[in-house]
Amino acid sequence: MSMIIDGLKLMIIGMLTVYVFLLIMILCMNVLAKILAPIAAKFEKKPEPKPAAGNDDALRAAAAAAAFDAHSK
């Protein structure tokens, strides 16, 4: 019976160790995210402007013509 108790103690100590390590790791990640946020903002890419919506019909017509041409061969 004492070996079972020793095993349970060891299991609890091991699980607590992992839990404390994960808490410390999450805390460090949050602190680093707050510290490095201004630096990361400098490296973010600016979103590219989308093409005008007026060209949408021309693109559809070109795609339809290309599909028709490929299918007819």
MIBADREN-386677 format. One line per field, with one value per residue (C-alpha): residue in three letters; x, y, z; residue number from 1. Coordinates in steps of 0.001 Angstrom, whole numbers, plus 500000, padded with zeros to 6 digits. Example, Ala and Ser with C-alpha at 12.3 -4.5 7.8 and 13.67 -1.06 7.14 Angstrom:
BEGIN
residuo	c(ALA	SER);
c1	c(512300	513670);
c2	c(495500	498940);
c3	c(507800	507140);
num	c(1	2);
END
This chain:
BEGIN
residuo	c(MET	SER	MET	ILE	ILE	ASP	GLY	LEU	LYS	LEU	MET	ILE	ILE	GLY	MET	LEU	THR	VAL	TYR	VAL	PHE	LEU	LEU	ILE	MET	ILE	LEU	CYS	MET	ASN	VAL	LEU	ALA	LYS	ILE	LEU	ALA	PRO	ILE	ALA	ALA	LYS	PHE	GLU	LYS	LYS	PRO	GLU	PRO	LYS	PRO	ALA	ALA	GLY	ASN	ASP	ASP	ALA	LEU	ARG	ALA	ALA	ALA	ALA	ALA	ALA	ALA	PHE	ASP	ALA	HIS	SER	LYS);
c1	c(500000	502857	504156	500770	500861	504439	503340	500423	502722	505153	502312	500955	504407	505033	501688	502126	505600	504247	501338	503650	506020	503142	501903	505379	505712	502361	503285	506626	504935	502429	505151	507262	504251	503685	507366	507842	504544	506023	508909	506591	504427	507389	507731	504057	503195	500750	497658	497735	494905	492329	491715	488753	485415	484722	487189	485264	483049	486038	487824	484765	484432	488120	487833	484738	486446	489519	487390	485374	488536	490146	487004	486463	489920);
c2	c(500000	502383	501966	503070	506158	506895	506525	508913	511460	511205	511586	514673	516244	515579	516982	520077	520595	520485	522784	525368	525201	525812	528764	530309	529711	531388	534325	534745	534568	537273	539531	539078	539783	543091	544008	543094	544480	547889	546183	543772	546666	548036	544791	544281	544548	547175	545748	546137	548142	546033	546653	548772	546970	548310	545844	542876	542496	542638	539951	537704	538154	537325	534229	533067	533590	531678	528817	528660	528691	525918	523786	524203	522825);
c3	c(500000	500703	497137	495772	498016	496893	493261	493784	495451	492556	490041	491812	492061	488365	487279	489421	487977	484430	485349	486959	483978	481550	483614	483624	479873	479149	481369	479568	476160	477128	478499	475358	473146	474929	474784	471109	469761	468779	466979	465154	463973	462026	460033	459162	455495	454388	452673	448909	447384	445551	441857	440872	440708	437182	435650	437034	433937	431612	433642	433554	429781	429281	431472	429603	426249	427389	428718	425488	423403	425486	425333	421597	420694);
num	c(1	2	3	4	5	6	7	8	9	10	11	12	13	14	15	16	17	18	19	20	21	22	23	24	25	26	27	28	29	30	31	32	33	34	35	36	37	38	39	40	41	42	43	44	45	46	47	48	49	50	51	52	53	54	55	56	57	58	59	60	61	62	63	64	65	66	67	68	69	70	71	72	73);
END
